[in-house]
């Protein structure tokens, strides 16, 4: 796999969505570049939904956790967006990401 991070942005203003697809390695270091792209896309239109597709990338667990935190808080890191603009992020993770976390959640679902 290529070590470089490649990012493609697909924008659909009619649907109010931007898909930011990343390939290569998403690391704790390279995620900063991905955040910059997300910030630019987020400022194209108010209320734009951002779909971050890292399903075809190698994503370090810490980087995936950072993306999920952005999704939960609706904000990019303060170092990237000091104004803390609302950011509606949905993360499409690799199929094998978080397998340990989902297996820990399985007993809770079975008990319900």
PEUR-V393722 format. One record per residue. N is the residue number from 1. RES is the residue in one letter. SS is DSSP state (a for helix, b for strand, c for the rest). NEAR is the number of other ideal C-beta (glycine too) atoms within 10 Angstrom. Layout:
((N | RES | SS | NEAR) (N | RES | SS | NEAR))
This chain:
((1 | X | c | 9) (2 | X | c | 10) (3 | X | c | 9) (4 | X | c | 9) (5 | X | c | 19) (6 | X | b | 12) (7 | X | b | 19) (8 | X | b | 11) (9 | X | b | 14) (10 | X | b | 12) (11 | X | b | 15) (12 | X | b | 11) (13 | X | c | 10) (14 | X | c | 6) (15 | X | c | 9) (16 | X | c | 13) (17 | X | b | 17) (18 | X | b | 22) (19 | X | b | 17) (20 | X | b | 22) (21 | X | b | 17) (22 | X | b | 25) (23 | X | b | 18) (24 | X | b | 18) (25 | X | b | 18) (26 | X | b | 25) (27 | X | c | 15) (28 | X | c | 12) (29 | X | c | 11) (30 | X | c | 20) (31 | X | a | 24) (32 | X | a | 14) (33 | X | a | 13) (34 | X | a | 22) (35 | X | a | 20) (36 | X | a | 14) (37 | X | a | 18) (38 | X | a | 24) (39 | X | a | 17) (40 | X | a | 12) (41 | X | a | 20) (42 | X | a | 22) (43 | X | c | 13) (44 | X | c | 12) (45 | X | c | 13) (46 | X | c | 9) (47 | X | c | 8) (48 | X | c | 18) (49 | X | b | 16) (50 | X | b | 23) (51 | X | b | 15) (52 | X | b | 26) (53 | X | b | 19) (54 | X | c | 24) (55 | X | c | 15) (56 | X | c | 13) (57 | X | b | 25) (58 | X | b | 16) (59 | X | b | 25) (60 | X | c | 16) (61 | X | a | 12) (62 | X | a | 11) (63 | X | a | 22) (64 | X | a | 20) (65 | X | a | 15) (66 | X | a | 21) (67 | X | a | 23) (68 | X | a | 17) (69 | X | a | 14) (70 | X | a | 22) (71 | X | a | 16) (72 | X | a | 10) (73 | X | a | 12) (74 | X | c | 12) (75 | X | c | 17) (76 | X | c | 24) (77 | X | c | 16) (78 | X | c | 9) (79 | X | c | 8) (80 | X | c | 17) (81 | X | c | 18) (82 | X | c | 9) (83 | X | c | 9) (84 | X | c | 13) (85 | X | c | 13) (86 | X | c | 9) (87 | X | c | 22) (88 | X | b | 14) (89 | X | b | 21) (90 | X | b | 13) (91 | X | b | 20) (92 | X | b | 17) (93 | X | c | 16) (94 | X | c | 16) (95 | X | c | 8) (96 | X | c | 7) (97 | X | c | 20) (98 | X | c | 17) (99 | X | a | 10) (100 | X | a | 9) (101 | X | a | 12) (102 | X | a | 10) (103 | X | a | 9) (104 | X | a | 10) (105 | X | a | 11) (106 | X | a | 9) (107 | X | a | 9) (108 | X | a | 8) (109 | X | a | 8) (110 | X | a | 7) (111 | X | a | 6) (112 | X | c | 5))
